[in-house]
């Protein structure tokens, strides 16, 4: 038999077999982990920079939306006040004082009214603090300096002239450009410098106003300071290590987050700078790179991300377009250098490499020393470590007969215990943090909603107070001459009857054969004149009585600014409101009159804010009439006549302490989702410009909060709606 000897396999010492693969493995893992960690860190830096710049751009856009909407809101309010007759454009002193009070409320630089006649008025904050009033007269040869600027007292009354100047109103772009556009626009960025005042750089908004015949009245304007945009940008977190600046499409600087100004002074005149001419080297360098990469800034329609090298340093740049509906079209540029985040990552990488190298040497020495005795304990430790890595934190390592390994096992067990406690604490902290964030979010939403509601209520209250004062003044001015006419008609009637009896006596006692007398009697139809004169006097008396009743209703309704509770007859308030709305209730060419069915109970006088209750009645009745008019647009005249529109008003006593007022219509009603929202602020189903959505919300607050009552809505689609008010006789 032949025997074949197998080749002898080389044998290696156990320590070498354990150490060499381990060292190779450690070298590979450390190198791979270090490389992957560095790349992941670099990627995380770019992602973090992108998110930070996106958040910053969004924050800037939101601030621009809010800050630059103020001028157009103010000129909208002023245009509405002029159209409603609340602001007399011919009374320049009152207009200037009105604008002075608006300047106390809004953070603006200037508010103005420029009339087509060349006259105007305004209020400005030229030094950034003190509000002055401008009065513009028509330029004449004898008065070339037509503009006077007044200092005022604490109530906005002019006290003394501060300066005089020449201002050709109708030839200034603040007047000509809105007139040419025929709509509200941004006119331009206006600059002015006086060594006595801070630099004046503003965005100017203008809005033309027309009378009922579409004839131009003038232009209302407002200006807002742009240097405050730079102050806002400087407060951003990113401004501590990056740059944020805003430019126009032509490259002109609007604002920047650096300390350098976006303008320069040349011969005591402000000269705005382009971004490429900015004294800030980062802004200038970024602008030049962007101009090379994107020659036409008008082509930027969405967010652009650019990475560029500036002076040997890498920058991440975001360009975000921002525009509004009035003509502003800007670019928001945000830049962050890589060094902001990479410096710490590079330092951490070096420390990690050093620690890995030290750990490698230490591990090699320990491995050589203990390789023969630590295989099993290490395997047990490895198994426990893997279990923890997969989420099993209940692992422990049993002690062996090697003291060092026992210490390692104890350390591992202690570490696992701390890890378990840390995970539990982290979960508890996360839960608590989420709860606090959710609670704070709810509080902020509630506060914002309350602020919006309060602001809208203040505006509405001011409108109603002004309306009440106007109505009371008109009623007073009409009442005096009407009372005079009404009182003299009775006397005139008596005088006329005496004269007629005198004529009859004369006819009976004297012959009427005189040709001249007979001819004149035939010419004037004496008999008809005598009969018709009495009828005319009676008609005039009825007319003055009608005017007096209307004036009385207007005076009752004009209790808007009464601040105290008083006892009133609720039926009187209803009738006054109906009389004011009679022009909407009576027949129209497209429909018959709306019938008002009264079912009044025997009610005592109640304590209330009379003007506010009248406001609630007006809101409910106007909504009912609007609902009926909307329903009638879908019916013919004959259909409306066959099933006429009507409003039912019912009053009754619920008990000895409460009364009830129900106002119902037979319109189309409303679906459930609309009914549940009618008392919410800003909710309306009316077209834009016809309703603010605050009428029923304010009515609900007046009834429930100020009078301790109830206001409920009942509606059936297709059959109509009913609003029910329940009011206490005496408010506690």
C-alpha positions in Angstrom: 0.0 0.0 0.0 1.3 3.4 -0.9 1.1 6.2 1.6 0.9 9.9 0.3 2.0 12.4 2.9 -0.1 15.5 2.9 1.6 18.9 2.5 2.3 20.4 5.8 0.2 23.5 6.4 2.2 26.4 7.9 1.3 27.1 11.5 1.3 30.4 13.2 1.4 31.4 16.8 -2.1 32.0 18.2 -1.3 35.5 19.3 -0.1 36.4 15.7 -3.3 34.8 14.3 -5.4 36.9 16.6 -3.5 40.1 16.4 -2.7 40.5 12.7 -6.3 40.1 11.4 -7.5 42.3 14.3 -5.0 45.0 13.4 -6.0 44.8 9.7 -9.6 45.0 10.6 -9.1 47.9 13.0 -7.1 49.8 10.4 -9.7 49.2 7.7 -12.7 50.1 9.9 -11.1 53.2 11.4 -10.1 54.5 7.9 -13.5 53.7 6.4 -15.4 55.2 9.4 -13.2 58.3 9.3 -13.7 58.8 5.6 -17.5 58.1 5.7 -17.8 60.4 8.8 -16.0 63.2 7.1 -18.1 62.9 3.9 -21.3 62.6 5.9 -20.3 65.6 8.0 -19.5 67.6 4.8 -22.9 66.6 3.3 -24.7 67.4 6.6 -23.0 70.9 6.6 -24.3 71.7 3.1 -27.8 70.4 4.0 -27.7 72.4 7.2 -26.6 75.5 5.4 -29.4 75.0 2.8 -32.0 74.7 5.5 -30.7 77.7 7.4 -30.7 79.8 4.2 -34.2 78.6 3.2 -35.5 79.5 6.7 -33.8 82.9 6.6 -35.1 83.6 3.1 -38.6 82.6 4.3 -38.3 84.8 7.4 -37.2 87.8 5.3 -40.0 87.3 2.8 -42.6 87.1 5.6 -41.2 90.3 7.0 -41.3 92.1 3.6 -44.9 90.9 3.1 -45.9 92.3 6.5 -43.8 95.5 6.6 -44.4 96.6 3.0 -48.2 96.0 3.2 -48.6 98.8 5.8 -48.5 101.8 3.3 -51.1 100.2 1.0 -53.4 99.3 3.9 -53.2 102.9 5.1 -53.9 104.5 1.8 -56.8 102.1 1.2 -58.2 103.3 4.6 -57.7 106.9 3.6 -59.3 106.4 0.2 -62.3 104.7 1.7 -62.7 107.5 4.3 -62.7 110.1 1.4 -65.2 108.1 -0.7 -67.5 107.7 2.3 -67.4 111.4 3.1 -65.7 110.9 6.4 -62.7 113.0 5.3 -63.3 116.4 3.7 -60.5 116.9 1.2 -61.1 120.6 1.1 -60.4 121.0 4.8 -56.6 120.6 4.6 -56.1 121.3 8.3 -58.5 118.5 9.3 -56.8 116.1 6.7 -53.3 117.0 8.1 -54.5 116.4 11.7 -56.1 113.1 10.7 -52.9 111.9 9.0 -51.0 113.1 12.2 -53.1 110.7 14.3 -52.5 107.8 11.8 -48.7 108.4 12.1 -49.1 107.7 15.8 -50.4 104.3 15.0 -48.4 103.2 12.0 -44.6 103.0 11.6 -44.5 105.1 8.4 -42.3 108.0 7.3 -45.0 110.1 5.5 -48.7 110.1 4.7 -50.1 112.5 2.1 -53.1 113.7 0.0 -52.3 115.5 -3.3 -55.4 117.0 -5.0 -55.8 117.6 -8.7 -56.1 121.3 -7.9 -52.4 121.4 -6.7 -53.4 121.6 -3.1 -52.4 118.9 -0.6 -51.8 117.9 3.0 -49.6 115.4 4.8 -47.9 114.3 8.0 -44.3 113.1 8.2 -41.6 111.8 10.5 -38.5 113.3 8.9 -36.2 112.9 11.8 -37.5 109.4 12.6 -39.2 110.6 15.8 -41.2 113.9 15.7 -44.4 114.0 13.5 -45.0 117.2 11.7 -47.8 118.4 9.4 -47.4 119.7 5.8 -49.9 122.1 4.2 -49.6 122.6 0.4 -51.4 125.5 -1.2 -51.6 126.3 -4.9 -48.4 127.7 -6.3 -48.9 131.4 -7.4 -46.5 134.1 -8.5 -47.1 135.8 -5.2 -46.6 132.6 -3.2 -43.9 130.5 -4.9 -43.1 128.7 -1.6 -46.5 127.0 -1.3 -45.6 124.3 1.3 -45.5 125.0 5.1 -44.3 122.4 7.6 -45.8 122.8 11.1 -44.7 121.6 14.5 -47.7 120.3 16.5 -48.8 119.9 20.1 -49.7 116.5 21.7 -53.1 116.5 20.0 -51.9 117.1 16.5 -52.8 120.8 16.3 -50.3 123.0 14.4 -48.4 125.3 16.7 -45.7 127.1 14.6 -44.2 127.0 11.1 -40.9 125.0 11.0 -40.0 125.4 7.4 -41.4 126.7 4.0 -40.6 125.2 0.6 -41.8 124.8 -2.9 -43.6 121.6 -3.9 -45.2 121.3 -7.4 -47.8 118.6 -6.4 -49.3 117.8 -9.8 -45.9 117.4 -11.5 -44.3 115.1 -8.9 -44.0 111.4 -9.7 -45.8 110.6 -6.5 -48.9 112.2 -8.1 -48.4 111.6 -11.9 -47.5 107.9 -11.8 -50.5 106.6 -9.8 -52.8 108.8 -11.9 -51.2 107.3 -15.1 -51.6 103.8 -13.7 -55.1 104.3 -12.5 -54.6 101.9 -9.6 -52.5 101.6 -6.4 -48.8 101.2 -7.2 -45.3 101.6 -5.7 -44.1 104.9 -7.2 -40.4 104.7 -6.6 -37.6 104.6 -3.9 -37.3 108.3 -2.9 -34.1 109.7 -1.2 -33.6 113.0 0.6 -30.7 114.3 2.7 -30.6 117.1 5.2 -27.6 117.2 7.6 -29.9 118.0 10.4 -31.8 114.7 9.9 -31.0 111.1 9.4 -30.8 109.9 5.8 -34.3 109.6 4.3 -34.7 106.6 2.0 -38.3 105.4 1.5 -40.5 103.4 -0.7 -43.4 105.5 -1.8 -46.9 104.1 -2.4 -49.7 106.0 -4.2 -53.4 105.4 -5.0 -55.7 107.6 -7.2 -59.1 108.4 -5.9 -62.2 109.3 -7.9 -65.6 110.7 -7.2 -68.9 109.0 -8.1 -68.7 110.4 -11.6 -65.2 108.9 -12.1 -63.6 112.3 -11.9 -60.1 112.4 -10.4 -60.0 113.9 -6.9 -56.4 113.4 -6.2 -53.8 110.8 -5.0 -53.4 109.4 -1.5 -49.9 108.3 -0.7 -47.7 106.8 2.1 -44.0 106.3 2.5 -42.1 103.7 4.6 -38.4 103.8 5.6 -36.2 101.2 3.9 -33.2 101.6 6.3 -35.3 99.7 8.8 -35.1 96.7 6.5 -31.3 96.7 7.1 -31.9 96.9 10.9 -34.1 93.8 10.6 -31.5 91.9 8.5 -28.8 92.7 11.1 -30.9 91.1 13.8 -31.1 87.7 12.0 -29.1 84.9 13.4 -27.4 84.2 10.1 -26.0 87.8 10.1 -23.4 86.9 12.8 -21.5 84.7 10.3 -23.1 85.2 6.9 -24.5 88.0 4.7 -28.1 88.8 3.7 -28.9 91.6 1.3 -31.9 92.7 -0.9 -31.4 94.1 -4.4 -33.7 95.3 -7.1 -33.7 93.6 -10.5 -31.3 96.3 -11.8 -28.8 95.4 -9.1 -29.4 98.4 -6.9 -29.0 97.7 -3.2 -32.2 98.0 -1.0 -30.9 96.7 2.3 -28.1 94.5 3.7 -27.2 92.9 7.0 -23.7 94.4 7.3 -22.8 97.6 9.1 -22.0 99.3 5.7 -24.8 101.5 4.4 -26.4 100.7 1.0 -25.8 104.3 -0.1 -23.1 107.0 -0.1 -23.3 110.8 0.3 -22.1 112.9 -2.7 -22.3 116.7 -2.3 -24.9 116.3 0.5 -27.1 114.1 -1.7 -27.8 110.5 -1.2 -26.5 108.2 -4.0 -27.8 104.7 -3.8 -25.3 101.9 -4.6 -25.4 98.9 -6.7 -24.5 95.6 -5.0 -21.3 95.4 -7.1 -20.2 98.8 -5.6 -21.0 97.9 -2.0 -18.2 98.8 0.5 -18.9 95.3 2.0 -16.3 93.1 0.3 -18.5 89.9 0.7 -21.6 91.6 -0.8 -19.6 93.1 -3.6 -17.8 89.8 -4.4 -21.1 87.8 -4.4 -22.8 90.4 -6.6 -20.0 90.3 -9.2 -20.0 86.5 -9.3 -23.8 86.5 -9.8 -23.6 89.2 -12.5 -21.1 87.0 -14.4 -23.2 83.8 -13.9 -26.6 85.5 -14.4 -26.2 88.6 -16.5 -30.0 89.4 -16.5 -31.5 89.3 -13.0 -35.0 89.6 -14.6 -34.6 85.9 -15.7 -34.6 84.7 -12.1 -38.2 83.4 -11.5 -37.6 80.9 -8.7 -35.0 80.1 -6.0 -31.5 79.8 -7.3 -28.7 77.9 -5.4 -25.1 78.8 -6.2 -21.8 77.7 -4.7 -18.9 80.1 -5.4 -15.4 80.7 -4.2 -14.6 84.2 -2.9 -11.1 85.2 -1.8 -10.2 81.5 -1.4 -13.3 80.7 0.7 -16.3 78.7 -0.4 -19.8 80.3 0.0 -23.3 78.8 -0.3 -25.6 81.4 -1.8 -29.4 81.3 -2.2 -31.2 83.9 -4.4 -35.0 84.0 -3.7 -37.3 86.3 -5.8 -39.8 88.4 -3.8 -42.6 90.5 -5.3 -45.9 92.0 -4.4 -49.1 92.9 -6.4 -48.3 96.6 -6.4 -45.1 96.4 -8.5 -42.1 95.7 -6.2 -39.9 93.0 -7.6 -36.8 92.3 -5.5 -34.2 89.5 -4.9 -33.3 88.3 -1.4 -29.7 87.0 -1.4 -28.5 84.8 1.5 -24.9 83.6 1.8 -23.1 81.4 4.4 -19.4 80.5 4.2 -18.4 76.8 4.6 -15.9 77.6 7.4 -18.9 78.4 9.6 -19.5 74.7 10.1 -16.4 73.0 8.5 -13.9 74.3 11.1 -15.4 72.3 13.9 -15.8 69.2 11.7 -12.2 69.4 10.7 -11.1 69.7 14.3 -13.3 66.8 15.3 -11.9 64.7 12.5 -8.3 65.4 13.6 -9.1 64.6 17.2 -11.0 61.4 16.1 -8.0 60.3 14.0 -5.6 60.9 16.9 -7.8 59.0 19.3 -8.2 56.2 16.9 -4.4 55.9 16.5 -3.9 55.9 20.3 -6.7 53.4 20.7 -5.1 51.2 18.0 -1.7 51.1 19.8 -3.4 50.4 23.1 -5.6 47.7 21.6 -2.6 46.0 19.9 -0.6 45.9 23.2 -3.6 44.5 25.1 -4.3 42.0 22.3 -0.7 40.7 22.4 -0.8 40.4 26.1 -4.2 38.9 26.6 -4.9 37.1 23.3 -4.5 33.7 24.7 -6.9 34.2 27.7 -9.6 36.6 26.4 -11.2 34.8 23.6 -14.2 33.5 25.5 -14.9 36.6 27.6 -14.5 38.8 24.5 -16.9 36.6 22.6 -19.4 37.0 25.5 -18.8 40.8 25.5 -19.1 40.9 21.7 -22.5 39.1 21.9 -23.8 41.4 24.6 -22.6 44.5 22.6 -24.3 43.3 19.4 -27.5 42.7 21.4 -27.4 46.3 22.7 -26.7 47.6 19.2 -30.0 45.9 18.1 -31.9 47.5 20.9 -31.8 44.9 23.7 -30.6 47.1 26.5 -31.1 44.4 29.2 -27.8 42.7 28.5 -25.1 42.0 31.2 -21.7 40.2 31.0 -20.9 37.6 33.6 -17.6 37.8 35.4 -14.8 35.3 34.7 -11.5 34.4 36.4 -9.5 37.3 34.9 -9.5 40.4 37.0 -9.1 42.8 34.1 -11.9 41.2 32.2 -14.1 41.3 35.3 -13.4 45.0 35.5 -14.3 45.4 31.8 -17.4 43.4 32.4 -18.3 45.6 35.3 -17.7 48.7 33.2 -19.8 47.3 30.4 -22.6 46.5 32.8 -22.4 50.0 34.3 -22.4 51.5 30.8 -25.4 49.5 29.7 -27.2 50.6 32.9 -26.4 54.2 32.2 -27.5 53.8 28.6 -30.8 52.3 29.7 -31.3 55.3 32.1 -30.3 57.7 29.4 -32.7 56.3 26.9 -35.6 56.4 29.4 -34.7 60.0 30.4 -34.5 61.0 26.7 -37.9 59.5 26.0 -39.4 61.3 29.0 -37.7 64.6 27.9 -39.0 64.2 24.4 -42.5 63.6 25.6 -42.3 66.6 27.9 -40.9 68.8 25.2 -43.5 67.8 22.7 -46.2 68.6 25.2 -44.7 72.0 26.0 -44.3 72.9 22.3 -47.9 71.8 21.6 -49.2 73.9 24.5 -47.2 76.9 23.5 -48.3 76.6 19.8 -52.0 76.6 21.0 -51.4 79.7 23.1 -49.8 81.5 20.3 -52.6 80.6 17.9 -55.1 81.8 20.4 -53.3 85.0 21.0 -53.0 85.7 17.3 -56.7 85.0 16.7 -57.6 87.3 19.6 -55.3 90.0 18.3 -56.8 89.9 14.8 -60.3 89.9 16.2 -59.6 92.8 18.5 -57.9 94.8 15.8 -60.8 94.3 13.4 -63.3 95.2 16.2 -61.4 98.5 16.9 -61.5 99.4 13.2 -65.2 98.6 13.0 -66.0 100.5 16.2 -64.1 103.5 14.9 -66.1 103.4 11.7 -69.4 103.0 13.5 -68.5 105.8 15.9 -67.7 108.1 13.0 -70.9 107.1 11.3 -72.9 107.9 14.5 -71.3 111.3 14.8 -72.0 112.1 11.2 -75.6 111.0 11.4 -76.2 112.9 14.6 -74.7 116.1 13.1 -76.8 115.7 9.9 -79.9 115.1 12.0 -79.2 118.2 14.1 -78.5 120.4 11.1 -81.7 119.3 9.3 -83.9 119.4 12.5 -83.5 123.2 13.1 -84.7 124.5 9.7 -87.4 121.8 9.5 -88.8 122.8 12.9 -88.8 126.4 11.7 -90.7 125.5 8.5 -93.1 123.1 10.3 -93.9 125.7 13.0 -94.6 128.5 10.4 -96.8 126.4 8.1 -99.6 126.4 10.7 -99.4 130.1 11.0 -99.2 130.5 7.2 -102.3 128.3 6.9 -104.2 130.6 9.3 -103.0 133.7 7.5 -104.0 132.2 4.2 -107.5 131.3 5.4 -108.0 134.9 6.7 -106.9 136.2 3.3 -109.3 133.9 1.5 -112.1 134.9 3.7 -111.3 138.5 3.0 -111.4 137.8 -0.7 -114.8 136.0 -0.4 -116.2 139.0 1.7 -114.9 141.3 -1.0 -116.6 139.3 -3.7 -119.9 139.3 -1.8 -119.9 143.0 -1.0 -118.7 144.4 -4.3 -119.7 143.9 -7.8 -117.3 141.8 -10.0 -118.3 143.6 -13.1 -115.0 145.4 -13.2 -113.4 144.1 -16.4 -109.8 144.3 -15.1 -110.7 142.4 -11.9 -112.6 139.7 -13.8 -109.8 139.3 -16.3 -107.2 138.8 -13.6 -109.5 136.3 -11.8 -109.9 134.3 -15.0 -106.2 134.5 -15.7 -105.1 133.1 -12.4 -108.1 130.8 -12.1 -109.0 132.3 -8.7 -111.4 129.6 -7.7 -108.9 126.7 -8.4 -106.2 128.7 -6.6 -108.3 129.1 -3.5 -109.1 125.4 -3.3 -105.6 124.1 -4.3 -103.8 126.5 -1.9 -105.3 124.7 1.2 -104.3 121.3 -0.3 -100.7 122.5 -0.9 -100.3 123.8 2.7 -101.6 120.4 4.0 -99.2 118.5 1.8 -96.3 120.7 3.0 -97.2 120.1 6.6 -97.3 116.3 6.0 -93.9 116.5 4.3 -92.3 118.4 7.2 -93.8 115.9 9.7 -92.3 113.1 7.6 -88.9 114.8 7.7 -89.1 115.2 11.4 -89.9 111.5 12.0 -86.9 110.6 9.8 -84.6 113.0 11.8 -85.9 111.5 15.0 -85.0 108.0 13.8 -81.6 109.2 12.7 -81.0 110.7 16.1 -82.1 107.5 17.9 -79.9 105.4 15.7 -76.8 107.7 16.2 -76.3 106.5 19.8 -73.1 104.8 18.6 -70.7 106.6 21.0 -72.9 106.4 24.2 -70.6 104.7 26.7 -73.0 104.2 29.6 -75.9 101.9 30.1 -79.3 103.5 29.9 -82.9 102.4 29.7 -84.3 102.4 26.2 -87.4 101.1 24.3 -86.2 98.3 22.2 -89.1 98.8 19.7 -88.0 102.3 19.2 -84.5 101.1 18.1 -86.1 98.5 15.7 -88.3 101.1 14.1 -85.4 103.6 13.8 -83.3 101.0 12.1 -86.2 100.0 9.7 -86.7 103.6 8.8 -83.1 104.1 7.9 -83.3 100.9 5.8 -86.6 101.9 4.2 -84.8 102.7 0.9 -83.7 99.1 0.6 -87.1 97.7 1.7 -89.3 99.6 -0.7 -90.1 98.3 -4.2 -87.4 98.3 -6.8 -87.7 98.0 -10.6 -86.6 94.3 -10.4 -88.8 93.4 -7.4 -91.7 94.4 -5.2 -91.2 95.9 -1.8 -90.0 93.6 1.0 -92.7 93.2 3.6 -91.9 93.7 7.2 -94.2 91.8 9.6 -94.1 93.0 13.1 -95.2 90.9 16.0 -94.3 93.0 19.0 -94.9 91.9 22.6 -95.4 94.1 25.6 -91.8 94.8 26.6 -90.4 97.0 29.4 -87.5 99.3 28.9 -84.2 97.5 29.2 -80.7 98.6 30.3 -78.2 98.4 27.5 -75.7 100.2 25.3 -78.3 101.7 22.9 -75.9 102.4 20.0 -74.4 98.9 20.1 -77.9 97.2 20.2 -78.8 99.4 17.1 -75.6 98.2 15.4 -76.6 94.6 16.0 -80.1 95.2 14.7 -78.6 97.0 11.6 -76.2 94.1 10.9 -78.9 91.4 11.2 -81.5 93.3 9.1 -78.9 94.2 6.4 -77.9 90.5 6.2 -81.6 89.5 5.9 -82.1 92.1 3.1 -78.9 90.9 1.3 -80.1 87.3 1.6 -83.5 88.2 0.1 -81.9 90.2 -2.7 -79.6 87.3 -3.5 -82.6 84.9 -3.6 -84.6 87.3 -5.8 -81.9 87.4 -8.5 -82.9 83.8 -9.4 -86.7 84.7 -9.6 -88.8 86.8 -12.0 -90.9 89.7 -10.9 -94.0 87.6 -11.2 -92.6 84.8 -9.1 -91.5 87.3 -6.4 -94.9 88.9 -6.4 -96.6 85.5 -6.1 -94.4 84.5 -3.1 -93.2 87.9 -1.8 -90.1 88.5 0.2 -90.7 89.2 3.9 -88.9 89.8 7.2 -90.7 88.8 10.4 -89.7 90.6 13.6 -91.1 89.1 16.8 -90.5 90.3 20.4 -91.6 88.7 23.5 -90.8 88.2 27.2 -89.2 84.8 28.1 -89.6 85.4 31.8 -89.4 88.3 34.2 -85.7 88.8 33.6 -85.2 88.0 29.9 -86.7 89.2 26.6 -86.3 87.7 23.1 -86.1 89.3 19.7 -86.4 87.0 16.6 -85.7 88.3 13.1 -86.5 85.8 10.3 -86.4 85.9 6.5 -87.8 83.6 3.8 -84.7 83.6 1.6 -82.6 80.5 0.6 -81.3 79.8 4.1 -77.8 78.5 4.6 -76.1 75.0 4.9 -74.8 73.7 8.2 -71.1 74.4 7.5 -71.9 78.1 6.8 -74.3 78.4 9.8 -71.6 77.1 12.2 -69.1 79.7 11.0 -71.2 82.9 10.8 -70.0 84.2 14.2 -66.3 83.6 13.4 -64.2 86.7 12.7 -63.5 87.4 9.0 -66.0 84.8 7.8 -68.2 86.0 5.0 -70.0 84.5 2.0 -70.4 87.9 0.3 -68.2 89.0 -2.7 -64.9 90.7 -2.1 -65.4 94.3 -1.2 -69.0 93.9 0.0 -68.5 92.3 3.3 -65.6 92.2 5.9 -66.8 89.2 7.8 -66.8 91.1 11.1 -70.5 92.2 11.4 -71.9 89.0 12.9 -68.7 88.4 15.0 -69.0 91.9 16.6 -72.7 91.4 17.0 -72.1 88.2 18.8 -69.6 89.8 21.1 -71.9 92.8 21.9 -74.8 90.5 22.8 -72.9 87.8 24.8 -70.0 89.6 26.4 -71.2 93.2 26.8 -74.8 92.4 27.6 -74.7 88.9 29.1 -77.2 87.6 26.5 -77.4 85.0 23.8 -77.3 85.2 20.0 -78.3 82.1 18.0 -78.9 81.3 14.3 -81.4 78.8 13.0 -81.6 78.1 9.3 -83.2 75.6 7.0 -81.8 75.5 3.4 -84.5 76.6 1.0 -86.8 78.0 3.6 -84.9 80.9 5.3 -82.9 81.9 8.4 -83.8 83.2 11.8 -81.5 85.1 14.2 -82.7 85.0 17.9 -81.4 87.5 20.5 -82.0 87.0 24.2 -81.2 90.0 26.4 -81.6 90.5 30.1 -83.8 93.4 31.3 -81.1 94.5 33.7 -77.4 93.7 33.0 -75.6 92.5 36.1 
